[in-house]
Amino acid sequence: MSTDGSVRIALSDEVAGALARRAPVVALESTIIAHGLPRPRNLQVARELEEIVRAAGAVPATVAVLDGVARVGLTKDQVERVAQDTDLRKLGFRDLAPALAAKASGATTVSGTAFLAARAGLRVFGTGGLGGVHRGWVDVQDESADLALLARTRITVVCAGVKSILDVPATLQRLETLGVGVLGYGTDRFPGFYLTDSGEPVDWTVGSPGEVAEVMAAQDELGGHDSALIVANPVPPADQLDPALHDQVLAEALAAADRQGVTGQAVTPFLLAYLTTHTAGASLEANLAAVRGNVRLAAEIAVSWSERPERRERSQQPERPERSQRPGR
């Protein structure tokens, strides 16, 4: 099923049915499957995350581009393909048009997933950590495409903050400049991806999925430009990477990247791989703990959003034909 005859975005039957009846749906990115985890564990995690969403009462919609078709919601076979195909590209928002035109296949990053999910009508997205402003920005001016995309896309993103290898204070300042709202879930401290606390505060704290849904509703009532809402959900202290080990290994990783001349897009995968290796896999386990918690919370938020009275009233009204062409509503 395509949401628009002129744009190749296909919904799985399950996702299409859920959207038609305004049931809760949660977008999931595919880069963690294709590029973020070792095989065959990546397939196990992909299935686990979808099951977490289902257990919370929502429908999972893993996002990817396969053979030039942007897909929101994958079949079992398609999830296996994403996990097993070593030739899949990594697709951010800017890569989507060339990939569709070339009939290429790729896993979607945060920016690619957020755009396609909102374009298809989804409102909630669960992921690990966001990209952000890189360290040494004054010299390299390297900033993740996630930030600008979220500044113009109406979707709620549940994450464990931004990757701790980045410049967290600068990223929060950039989000403020871009007008992207940030909520701390059960905390007044911004989480640090592998760490429960990055050391930075957040201005607003919420304590339940229903409170998040209230903020989402207020966004819509206010109008203005479409922008994302970030729900910063910290990894539990028992599951975080040991802070002292994190700081030590990250310092070593940054020094190694500098010695080896690693720059540009190669920096993030280099640092993440270094952390995984030199923490004996502990950083990977903290990452997965964060992702599981984020996906679970995203599903709970999607359920609360779907149960709001105004949405139930709309679900009893005939669907306007053009509605599926209006993203993020």
C-alpha positions as CSV (number, residue, x, y, z in Angstrom):
1,M,0.0,0.0,0.0
2,S,1.3,3.4,-0.9
3,T,0.5,6.6,1.0
4,D,0.9,8.7,-2.1
5,G,0.8,7.6,-5.7
6,S,3.7,10.0,-6.6
7,V,6.0,8.9,-3.8
8,R,7.1,5.4,-3.2
9,I,6.3,4.9,0.5
10,A,4.8,1.5,1.2
11,L,3.1,0.5,4.4
12,S,2.9,-3.1,5.6
13,D,-0.6,-4.4,5.8
14,E,-0.4,-4.4,9.6
15,V,0.8,-0.8,9.8
16,A,-1.8,0.4,7.2
17,G,-4.6,-1.3,9.2
18,A,-3.4,0.2,12.4
19,L,-3.2,3.7,11.0
20,A,-6.6,3.4,9.4
21,R,-8.2,2.8,12.8
22,R,-5.9,5.1,14.6
23,A,-4.3,2.3,16.7
24,P,-0.9,2.9,18.2
25,V,2.1,2.5,15.9
26,V,5.8,2.9,16.8
27,A,8.5,3.6,14.2
28,L,11.8,1.8,14.6
29,E,15.0,2.6,12.8
30,S,16.9,-0.1,10.8
31,T,20.5,1.1,11.0
32,I,20.9,-0.6,14.4
33,I,20.0,-3.9,12.7
34,A,22.1,-3.5,9.6
35,H,25.1,-1.6,10.9
36,G,25.0,-1.3,14.7
37,L,25.1,-4.8,16.0
38,P,27.1,-8.0,15.2
39,R,25.5,-10.8,13.3
40,P,23.5,-12.9,14.1
41,R,22.6,-11.0,17.3
42,N,21.3,-8.1,15.2
43,L,18.4,-10.2,13.9
44,Q,17.6,-11.4,17.5
45,V,17.5,-7.8,18.7
46,A,15.3,-6.7,15.7
47,R,12.7,-9.3,16.6
48,E,13.0,-8.5,20.3
49,L,12.3,-4.8,19.7
50,E,9.3,-5.5,17.6
51,E,8.0,-7.9,20.3
52,I,8.5,-5.2,23.0
53,V,6.3,-2.9,21.0
54,R,3.6,-5.6,20.6
55,A,3.7,-6.5,24.3
56,A,2.9,-2.9,25.2
57,G,-0.2,-2.9,22.9
58,A,1.2,-1.1,19.8
59,V,2.2,-2.1,16.3
60,P,5.9,-2.0,15.3
61,A,6.9,-0.3,12.1
62,T,10.5,-0.9,11.3
63,V,11.6,1.5,8.5
64,A,14.0,0.7,5.6
65,V,14.4,1.3,1.9
66,L,14.4,-1.9,-0.2
67,D,14.9,-2.0,-3.9
68,G,14.0,1.7,-4.3
69,V,10.8,1.5,-2.1
70,A,10.6,3.2,1.2
71,R,8.9,0.8,3.6
72,V,7.3,1.7,6.9
73,G,6.7,-1.7,8.5
74,L,8.6,-4.8,7.4
75,T,7.6,-8.4,7.0
76,K,9.5,-11.1,8.7
77,D,11.4,-11.9,5.6
78,Q,12.3,-8.2,5.0
79,V,13.6,-7.9,8.6
80,E,15.8,-10.9,8.0
81,R,17.1,-9.3,4.8
82,V,18.0,-6.1,6.6
83,A,19.8,-8.1,9.2
84,Q,21.7,-10.4,6.8
85,D,22.4,-8.2,3.7
86,T,25.9,-6.9,4.1
87,D,25.5,-4.5,1.1
88,L,22.8,-2.4,2.6
89,R,23.7,1.3,2.6
90,K,23.1,3.7,5.5
91,L,20.5,6.2,4.5
92,G,19.9,9.5,6.2
93,F,17.2,11.9,5.0
94,R,19.4,13.4,2.2
95,D,20.1,9.9,0.8
96,L,16.5,8.9,0.4
97,A,15.8,10.5,-3.0
98,P,18.9,9.1,-4.7
99,A,18.2,5.7,-3.1
100,L,14.7,5.7,-4.4
101,A,15.7,6.9,-7.9
102,A,18.5,4.3,-8.1
103,K,16.2,1.5,-6.7
104,A,18.9,1.0,-4.1
105,S,18.4,-0.7,-0.7
106,G,19.5,0.7,2.7
107,A,18.9,1.0,6.4
108,T,17.5,4.3,7.7
109,T,19.2,6.4,10.3
110,V,17.4,8.6,12.8
111,S,16.8,11.4,10.2
112,G,15.7,9.0,7.5
113,T,13.4,7.1,9.8
114,A,11.9,10.2,11.3
115,F,11.1,11.7,8.0
116,L,9.6,8.5,6.4
117,A,7.6,7.7,9.6
118,A,6.1,11.2,9.8
119,R,5.4,11.2,6.1
120,A,3.4,8.0,6.5
121,G,1.4,9.4,9.4
122,L,3.2,8.0,12.4
123,R,3.7,10.1,15.5
124,V,6.0,8.2,17.8
125,F,9.5,6.8,17.1
126,G,11.7,4.8,19.5
127,T,15.5,4.8,19.1
128,G,18.8,4.6,21.0
129,G,20.6,7.9,20.9
130,L,20.4,10.9,18.7
131,G,23.2,12.4,16.7
132,G,24.3,15.9,17.5
133,V,27.1,18.5,17.5
134,H,30.5,16.9,17.3
135,R,33.4,17.7,19.6
136,G,35.6,20.4,18.1
137,W,32.8,22.0,16.2
138,V,34.6,25.3,16.0
139,D,37.2,23.7,13.9
140,V,35.3,21.1,11.9
141,Q,31.7,22.4,12.0
142,D,30.4,18.8,12.0
143,E,26.8,18.4,13.1
144,S,24.4,15.5,12.6
145,A,21.6,15.9,10.1
146,D,19.3,14.6,12.8
147,L,19.0,18.0,14.4
148,A,17.9,20.0,11.4
149,L,15.5,17.3,10.3
150,L,13.9,17.1,13.7
151,A,13.5,20.9,13.7
152,R,11.0,20.5,10.8
153,T,9.4,17.1,11.4
154,R,6.4,16.6,13.8
155,I,7.3,13.3,15.5
156,T,7.9,12.3,19.1
157,V,11.3,10.7,19.5
158,V,12.1,8.6,22.6
159,C,15.8,8.3,23.0
160,A,18.5,8.0,25.7
161,G,19.8,11.5,24.9
162,V,22.6,12.0,22.4
163,K,25.6,9.8,21.9
164,S,28.1,10.6,24.7
165,I,30.9,10.8,22.1
166,L,29.4,14.1,21.0
167,D,29.4,17.6,22.5
168,V,26.3,17.2,24.7
169,P,26.1,20.9,26.0
170,A,26.5,22.2,22.4
171,T,23.9,19.8,21.1
172,L,21.3,20.9,23.7
173,Q,22.0,24.6,22.8
174,R,21.5,23.7,19.2
175,L,18.2,22.0,19.9
176,E,17.1,25.1,21.8
177,T,18.0,27.3,18.8
178,L,16.1,25.1,16.4
179,G,13.0,25.1,18.6
180,V,13.0,21.4,19.3
181,G,11.3,20.6,22.7
182,V,13.1,18.3,25.1
183,L,11.5,16.5,28.0
184,G,13.3,14.5,30.7
185,Y,11.3,11.3,31.4
186,G,11.3,10.9,35.2
187,T,14.5,13.0,35.4
188,D,15.7,16.6,35.5
189,R,19.0,15.5,34.0
190,F,19.7,14.9,30.3
191,P,20.8,11.3,29.9
192,G,24.1,10.5,28.2
193,F,23.3,7.5,26.0
194,Y,25.5,4.9,27.8
195,L,25.2,6.9,31.0
196,T,22.2,7.7,33.1
197,D,23.3,11.3,33.5
198,S,25.3,13.4,31.0
199,G,25.8,16.1,33.6
200,E,23.5,18.5,31.8
201,P,20.0,19.6,33.1
202,V,16.7,19.6,31.2
203,D,14.1,22.3,31.7
204,W,11.0,20.1,31.6
205,T,10.3,16.8,33.3
206,V,7.3,14.4,32.7
207,G,6.5,11.3,34.6
208,S,4.1,9.2,32.6
209,P,3.2,8.4,28.9
210,G,0.0,10.3,29.4
211,E,1.9,13.5,30.3
212,V,3.9,13.1,27.1
213,A,0.7,12.7,25.1
214,E,-0.6,15.9,26.7
215,V,2.5,17.8,25.5
216,M,2.0,16.3,22.0
217,A,-1.6,17.5,22.0
218,A,-0.5,21.0,23.1
219,Q,2.0,21.1,20.2
220,D,-0.8,20.5,17.8
221,E,-3.1,23.1,19.4
222,L,-0.4,25.7,19.3
223,G,0.3,25.3,15.6
224,G,3.4,27.0,14.3
225,H,6.1,25.2,12.5
226,D,6.3,21.4,12.7
227,S,9.1,20.3,15.0
228,A,9.9,17.1,16.9
229,L,9.5,16.5,20.6
230,I,12.4,14.6,22.2
231,V,11.6,12.4,25.2
232,A,15.0,11.8,26.9
233,N,14.7,8.5,28.7
234,P,17.7,7.6,30.8
235,V,19.2,4.1,30.9
236,P,18.6,2.6,34.4
237,P,21.7,3.1,36.7
238,A,22.1,-0.6,37.0
239,D,22.4,-1.0,33.3
240,Q,24.6,2.0,32.5
241,L,28.3,1.7,31.5
242,D,30.5,2.3,34.4
243,P,31.1,6.2,34.3
244,A,34.8,6.0,35.1
245,L,35.4,3.3,32.5
246,H,33.3,5.3,30.0
247,D,35.4,8.5,30.5
248,Q,38.7,6.7,30.4
249,V,38.0,4.7,27.2
250,L,36.3,7.7,25.5
251,A,39.4,9.8,26.1
252,E,41.6,7.0,24.6
253,A,39.2,6.7,21.7
254,L,39.3,10.4,20.9
255,A,43.1,10.4,21.1
256,A,43.3,7.3,18.8
257,A,41.0,9.0,16.2
258,D,43.2,12.0,16.2
259,R,46.4,10.0,15.8
260,Q,44.9,8.0,12.9
261,G,43.5,11.0,11.2
262,V,39.9,9.8,11.4
263,T,37.6,12.6,10.3
264,G,34.0,13.4,9.0
265,Q,31.4,10.6,8.9
266,A,34.1,8.0,9.9
267,V,34.5,9.5,13.4
268,T,31.3,8.2,15.0
269,P,31.6,4.5,13.9
270,F,35.2,4.6,14.9
271,L,34.5,5.9,18.4
272,L,31.6,3.5,18.9
273,A,33.6,0.5,17.7
274,Y,36.5,1.5,20.0
275,L,34.2,1.8,23.0
276,T,32.7,-1.6,22.3
277,T,36.1,-3.3,21.9
278,H,37.9,-1.6,24.9
279,T,35.0,-2.0,27.3
280,A,34.8,-5.7,26.4
281,G,31.3,-5.2,25.0
282,A,29.9,-3.4,28.1
283,S,29.1,-0.3,26.0
284,L,27.1,-2.5,23.6
285,E,25.1,-3.9,26.5
286,A,24.4,-0.5,27.9
287,N,23.3,0.6,24.4
288,L,20.9,-2.3,24.1
289,A,19.5,-1.7,27.6
290,A,18.8,1.9,26.6
291,V,17.1,0.9,23.3
292,R,14.9,-1.6,24.9
293,G,13.7,0.9,27.5
294,N,13.2,3.6,24.8
295,V,11.1,1.3,22.6
296,R,9.0,0.2,25.5
297,L,8.3,3.7,26.5
298,A,7.6,4.8,22.9
299,A,5.0,2.1,22.7
300,E,3.4,3.2,25.9
301,I,3.3,6.8,24.7
302,A,1.8,5.7,21.4
303,V,-0.9,3.9,23.3
304,S,-1.7,6.9,25.4
305,W,-1.7,9.1,22.3
306,S,-4.2,6.8,20.5
307,E,-6.5,6.8,23.5
308,R,-6.9,10.6,23.7
309,P,-10.6,11.6,23.4
310,E,-10.1,13.8,20.3
311,R,-8.4,11.0,18.5
312,R,-11.1,8.5,19.3
313,E,-13.7,11.0,18.1
314,R,-11.9,11.4,14.8
315,S,-11.6,7.6,14.4
316,Q,-15.4,7.4,14.2
317,Q,-15.6,9.9,11.4
318,P,-15.1,9.0,7.7
319,E,-11.4,9.3,6.6
320,R,-10.7,12.2,4.2
321,P,-8.9,10.9,1.2
322,E,-6.1,13.4,1.4
323,R,-5.3,12.7,5.1
324,S,-2.7,10.1,4.5
325,Q,-0.8,12.7,2.5
326,R,-0.4,15.0,5.5
327,P,2.7,13.9,7.5
328,G,2.8,13.7,11.3
329,R,-0.9,14.1,11.9
